[in-house]
Amino acid sequence: MSITKQLLDEIRNSKALRRELVSEIATRLTQDPSIRVLILNSLISEVATKRDLEVVKTDVNKRIDDLNRRIDDASSGVNKRIDDLRADMRTYFFSLMGGILATIITVVITKLI
């Protein structure tokens, strides 16, 4: 068995050895400026820029404004329906009271005659 295969088997089987190897590699990579630039360039596409955040912020604010407008429209509609219902109930109440009053007047007049 080759030394490379033995080394790979040891790394695969030992968690502590893996950590030590990765730590050593990471340390060495970050010490070399050209490798740091290479790593940063490969990661930069995954990083959100200020412009990206501004676009997201604008989109979120637009959606919040749209939601607030919908809530206001719904509230206005509900308030109008409540006002219409109150008007209807007032009409029904006065109609009922008029019917009761007419019945009482009729009974009183018939008793007097």
C-alpha positions as CSV (number, residue, x, y, z in Angstrom):
1,M,0.0,0.0,0.0
2,S,1.3,3.4,-0.9
3,I,2.2,6.1,1.6
4,T,-0.5,8.4,0.2
5,K,-3.2,5.7,0.6
6,Q,-2.1,5.1,4.2
7,L,-2.1,8.8,4.9
8,L,-5.6,9.1,3.5
9,D,-6.9,6.2,5.5
10,E,-5.4,7.7,8.7
11,I,-7.0,11.0,7.9
12,R,-10.4,9.4,7.2
13,N,-10.3,7.4,10.4
14,S,-9.1,10.1,12.8
15,K,-11.2,13.1,13.6
16,A,-8.5,14.8,15.6
17,L,-6.0,14.3,12.7
18,R,-8.5,15.7,10.2
19,R,-9.0,18.8,12.3
20,E,-5.2,19.3,12.8
21,L,-4.7,18.9,9.0
22,V,-7.4,21.3,8.1
23,S,-6.2,23.8,10.7
24,E,-2.7,23.6,9.3
25,I,-3.8,24.0,5.7
26,A,-6.1,26.9,6.6
27,T,-3.3,28.7,8.4
28,R,-0.9,28.2,5.5
29,L,-3.5,29.3,2.9
30,T,-4.3,32.6,4.8
31,Q,-0.6,33.4,5.0
32,D,-0.1,33.6,1.3
33,P,-1.5,36.8,-0.2
34,S,-2.2,35.4,-3.7
35,I,-4.1,32.4,-2.3
36,R,-6.1,34.8,0.0
37,V,-7.1,36.8,-3.1
38,L,-8.0,33.6,-4.9
39,I,-10.2,32.5,-2.0
40,L,-11.8,35.9,-1.6
41,N,-12.6,36.1,-5.3
42,S,-14.2,32.7,-5.2
43,L,-16.3,33.7,-2.2
44,I,-17.2,37.2,-3.3
45,S,-20.1,36.0,-5.6
46,E,-21.7,34.6,-2.4
47,V,-21.5,37.8,-0.4
48,A,-24.3,40.3,-0.4
49,T,-23.2,43.8,-1.3
50,K,-24.6,47.1,0.0
51,R,-26.4,47.4,-3.4
52,D,-27.9,44.0,-2.9
53,L,-29.1,45.0,0.5
54,E,-30.6,48.3,-0.8
55,V,-32.5,46.4,-3.5
56,V,-33.9,44.0,-0.9
57,K,-34.7,46.8,1.4
58,T,-36.5,48.7,-1.3
59,D,-38.5,45.6,-2.3
60,V,-39.4,44.9,1.4
61,N,-40.5,48.5,1.9
62,K,-42.6,48.3,-1.3
63,R,-44.3,45.1,-0.1
64,I,-45.0,46.6,3.3
65,D,-46.5,49.7,1.7
66,D,-48.6,47.5,-0.5
67,L,-49.8,45.5,2.5
68,N,-50.6,48.6,4.4
69,R,-52.6,49.9,1.5
70,R,-54.5,46.6,1.3
71,I,-55.2,46.8,5.0
72,D,-56.5,50.4,4.7
73,D,-58.7,49.4,1.8
74,A,-60.1,46.4,3.8
75,S,-60.7,48.6,6.8
76,S,-62.5,51.2,4.8
77,G,-64.7,48.5,3.2
78,V,-65.5,47.0,6.6
79,N,-66.3,50.4,8.1
80,K,-68.7,51.2,5.2
81,R,-70.4,47.8,5.6
82,I,-70.8,48.5,9.4
83,D,-72.2,51.9,8.7
84,D,-74.7,50.4,6.1
85,L,-75.7,47.8,8.7
86,R,-76.3,50.4,11.3
87,A,-78.5,52.4,8.9
88,D,-80.4,49.2,8.1
89,M,-80.8,48.3,11.8
90,R,-82.0,51.9,12.5
91,T,-84.6,51.6,9.8
92,Y,-85.8,48.2,11.1
93,F,-85.9,49.5,14.6
94,F,-88.0,52.5,13.7
95,S,-90.3,50.3,11.6
96,L,-90.8,47.9,14.5
97,M,-91.4,50.8,16.9
98,G,-93.9,52.4,14.4
99,G,-95.7,49.0,14.1
100,I,-95.9,48.6,17.9
101,L,-97.1,52.2,18.3
102,A,-99.7,51.8,15.7
103,T,-100.9,48.6,17.4
104,I,-101.1,50.4,20.8
105,I,-103.0,53.3,19.3
106,T,-105.4,51.0,17.6
107,V,-106.1,49.1,20.8
108,V,-106.6,52.3,22.7
109,I,-108.9,53.8,20.1
110,T,-111.0,50.6,19.9
111,K,-111.3,50.5,23.7
112,L,-112.5,54.2,23.7
113,I,-115.1,53.6,21.0
